[in-house]
Amino acid sequence: MVIKKLTNKIIDKMICEVKTPENMKKLREHIADPLIAYTYKQLYPYFIITSVLFILTFILALLIFVLVLRQVIIKM
């Protein structure tokens, strides 16, 4: 039981220390921002490929719709 109380106190003190504005700024500048930038840099090509595939699929769907519409109009 003593160890549990001790660890809870230590964790609470660490949380209070991390929540100070100075430490939050350091964590943001040295950990969060570089991590987000690195992740974005790694995923950027996949975003581009997905966007291009989506646009091509949309254009293909529109083309098919126009062709079907033409056939229906011609049969009338």
Secondary structure, DSSP 8 states (H G I E B T S, - for coil): -HHHHHHHHHHHHHHHHHTSHHHHHHHIIIIIHHHHHHHHHHHHHHHHHHHHHHHHHHHHHHHHHHHHHHHHHHH-
